[in-house]
Amino acid sequence: MGYSSKTTRKMLKELARDYDKYQTRLFTNLVSQTPIDTGQAQRGWKNVTKMSNVIGTGKTKVVIRNDVPYIERLDGNPGWSGQAPKGIVKPVLARVRKP
């Protein structure tokens, strides 16, 4: 990155820790709010890389993903699952963003 100021480096390190904590909360909530039938959709959530490894790089990377073929139906079709009638991602993001 090439940041010369010690204060700037410390600040970026703290921000990186905050992003990683946010990612952990987000991931945990995604897993816990995913409907359970066989458990496959819950097990499908993967942390691909830490957010702190992406922030400030200028690169776009996936940090959390779920490759289960029907995850989009669970998330994007309200009412498709009685366990998650409003989907998964939007409600989780709203919950995790609250202080």
C-alpha positions in Angstrom: 0.0 0.0 0.0 2.8 2.4 0.7 1.3 4.5 3.5 4.2 6.4 5.2 2.5 7.8 8.2 2.6 5.6 11.3 -0.7 7.1 12.4 -2.3 6.3 9.0 -1.0 2.7 9.2 -2.4 2.2 12.7 -5.8 3.7 11.6 -6.0 1.3 8.6 -5.1 -1.6 10.8 -7.9 -0.8 13.2 -10.4 -0.3 10.3 -9.3 -3.7 8.9 -10.1 -5.3 12.2 -13.5 -3.6 12.3 -14.3 -4.9 8.8 -13.3 -8.4 9.7 -15.5 -8.3 12.8 -18.4 -7.1 10.6 -17.7 -9.9 8.2 -17.8 -12.5 11.1 -21.2 -11.1 12.3 -22.5 -11.1 8.8 -21.4 -14.7 8.1 -22.7 -16.0 11.4 -26.1 -14.3 10.8 -26.3 -15.6 7.2 -25.7 -19.1 8.4 -28.1 -18.9 11.4 -30.9 -17.3 9.3 -30.7 -19.8 6.4 -33.7 -22.2 6.4 -32.9 -25.7 7.4 -34.4 -28.7 5.6 -31.4 -30.9 4.9 -28.8 -28.4 6.2 -27.2 -28.1 2.8 -28.0 -24.4 2.3 -26.6 -23.6 5.7 -23.4 -25.5 5.1 -23.1 -23.8 1.7 -22.0 -20.5 3.2 -18.2 -20.0 2.9 -15.9 -17.2 4.0 -13.7 -16.8 0.9 -11.3 -14.1 2.1 -11.2 -11.6 4.8 -12.7 -8.2 4.1 -9.5 -6.6 5.4 -7.6 -8.3 2.5 -9.9 -6.6 0.0 -10.4 -3.1 1.5 -8.1 -0.5 -0.1 -6.8 -2.8 -2.8 -9.0 -1.4 -5.6 -9.9 -5.0 -6.5 -13.4 -6.5 -6.4 -13.4 -9.9 -4.6 -16.1 -12.1 -3.2 -15.7 -12.4 0.5 -18.7 -14.6 1.4 -20.5 -16.9 -1.0 -23.0 -19.8 -1.1 -22.9 -22.0 -4.2 -25.9 -24.2 -3.3 -28.0 -24.2 -6.5 -31.2 -23.2 -4.8 -29.9 -20.4 -2.5 -31.2 -17.7 -4.9 -34.7 -19.2 -4.6 -34.4 -19.2 -0.8 -33.2 -15.6 -0.8 -34.9 -14.0 -3.7 -38.5 -15.5 -3.7 -40.4 -14.2 -0.7 -42.5 -16.9 0.7 -40.6 -19.7 -1.1 -39.5 -20.8 2.4 -41.7 -20.5 5.4 -38.6 -20.3 7.6 -37.3 -17.2 5.7 -40.4 -15.6 4.2 -38.5 -12.3 3.5 -35.4 -13.9 2.2 -32.0 -14.2 3.9 -29.5 -11.5 2.8 -31.5 -8.3 3.1 -32.9 -9.1 6.5 -29.5 -10.1 7.7 -27.8 -7.0 6.3 -30.4 -4.8 8.1 -29.8 -6.6 11.4 -26.0 -6.6 11.2 -25.8 -2.9 10.2 -27.7 -1.9 13.4 -25.4 -0.8 16.2 
